[in-house]
Amino acid sequence: MYIVNISIFIGIISFLLGFFLLFAPDALKKLNEMSAKMIQRIDALAFSYRIGLGVSLIIVSAFMFFMAYYFARRY
């Protein structure tokens, strides 16, 4: 069941990042500016490829949710 929890966690994180990159990049930039002291700044290159990166992260989240479902049913 450990792998299921990891898969769900990675799926949620990648979905949220992908969603913010696609639909609310300004909110993500503001969040980055507020947390600049604690977290390393998000690279400007990620924002230049935000659509491709956002779609990729949503695909990864869908795959991770599928893996969580698969492992939950299997074990």
Secondary structure, DSSP 4 states (H G I P E B T S, - for coil): -HHHHHHHHHHHHHHHHHHHHHH-HHHHHHHHHHTTTTSPPPPHHHHHTHHHHHHHHHHHHHHHHHHHHHHHHH-
